[in-house]
Amino acid sequence: MQLKTNDNKYGVIRKLNHWTVSIMFISLLAVGFYMADIPASPEKWELYAMHKSFGAILLPIILIRMLWLAFDNKIDNSKLTKLERIGSASLHGSLYLLMLIMPVSGMLMSMAKGYAINVFGLFTLPMLVEKNEALGVAMANVHFYAGNVAAGLILMHVLASLFHHFIKKDDILKRMV
């Protein structure tokens, strides 16, 4: 079990972080889409509270992931075509950007609408902005559209991985599993 990435295989820290972030991010997207359409009820507000708590926890995990990338070795992608390398870099870069935009816009939306973010009843995040309905609406729009774009890019990421595994029969998917 290798700690850092080498030319042919991702390291255990990168894999663990990838799958942790993937599961949390996709789950938060799914819950977000679901809870937005259910009628107001105690269950809905409980879902919102859990969604906010997990989102607040996910942000530092994503930041750690991005920091680790600066220290981790690069994997050899020389077997990919130039178009595949550009597509991969663009897709990954966009996903990282959206993984930052989603929790930040969600937190700012909540705070601007006057709602504190209590993380699982353990602590409350400091209010970074004062109540501001216009900012709340703007952040809600950012959160909504970024979530839809993220869902589409995640689908593209999964399909590209499956394409490489089943059609090209290369080791792209195996390196992360």
Secondary structure, DSSP 8 states (H G I E B T S, - for coil): --SS--SSS--HHHHHHHHHHHHHHHHHHHHHHHHHTS-SSHHHHHHHHHHHHHHHHHHHHHHHHHHHHHHS-----TTS-HHHHHHHHHHHHHHHHHHHHHHHHHHHHHHHTT---EETTTEE----S---HHHHHHHHHHHHHHHHHHHHHHHHHHHHHHIIIIIS--SHHHHH-
